[in-house]
Amino acid sequence: MPEALKHGKQPLNQSHLPIRERRYPDISGTILAFDFGEKRIGVAVGETLLSLAHPLLTIDAEENTAKFEQITSLLQEWQPALLIVGLPMTMDGDAHAMTALAQKFAQRLEGRFNLPVMMIDERLTSAEAAQSLREAGITGRAQKQHLDQVAAQTILQSYFDTYHSRS
């Protein structure tokens, strides 16, 4: 029996589980989070030691090839232990068109980069990100370039608050 299972820990390889059900609470190191959108992908970064998320950048590219080139560069630079992808749902918790696209994106990340990927409910993250930007004095069109990465920050902070709360 693997050592992690003897101590009640979840195994790192959870490929037998649907991507929406995977959890990696014992992982440590750098984590990158993605707020997936068809046009833009917000990216945030955080470290499990501090359990703090920071907006990083927004990938704004038309072609998937260009998007994945930028993601490859980010992974080479940050060497993350885990990737988080926001899971869009309706307010009732039901799936919709973007849910399937985000899941496909998460599966592509996992398959292409051979890293563990986890999905986090992202309901209201864009509204929360817009509010944070307004509080920082960034309004209107100026929000557009920051909104997706701040939404990714909110997704990642939700992961930290749920699975890596500081003691």
C-alpha positions, 0 to 999 in steps of 0.5 A: 500500500502506498505510504500516503494511503497508509496515513489517510492522505489522498494519492497524488495521481487521481486520474481515476477520478473525474477532474471535477472531483480531484483534491490535492490538500497536501500538495506544497509549493507554487500553484498557478490558477486559471480563470478560463475564458474563450477570449482571455485566460486570467492567471494567478500565482501563489505559494502554499507556504503563505497561502496567498494568491496574487494576480499574475497576467492575462493571456489574450490570444486568439489561437489555442496554440498561442495560449498554450505557448504562453502557458508553457512559458509560465510553467517553465518559469514558475515550476508549479506543483499544482494547477487550479482551473475555475469551474463555471457553474450557474448560481443553482450549481448546474453546468452550462456551456462554459462548464464543459469548455473549462473542463476540457481546458483543465484536461488539456492542461493535465494531458499536455503538462503532466501536472495535477489539475484541480477545479474550483467553483468560480461562481461570483469570482468575476463580480468579486474581482470587479468589486476589488478593482473598484475598491482599488480605484480601477473602474470602467474600461480600465478593469478589462485588462485586470479583471481575468487575472484578479478573478484567477486570484479569487479562485486560487485564494478560495483554494487556499482558504478551503484546503490550505488554511494557515494555522 
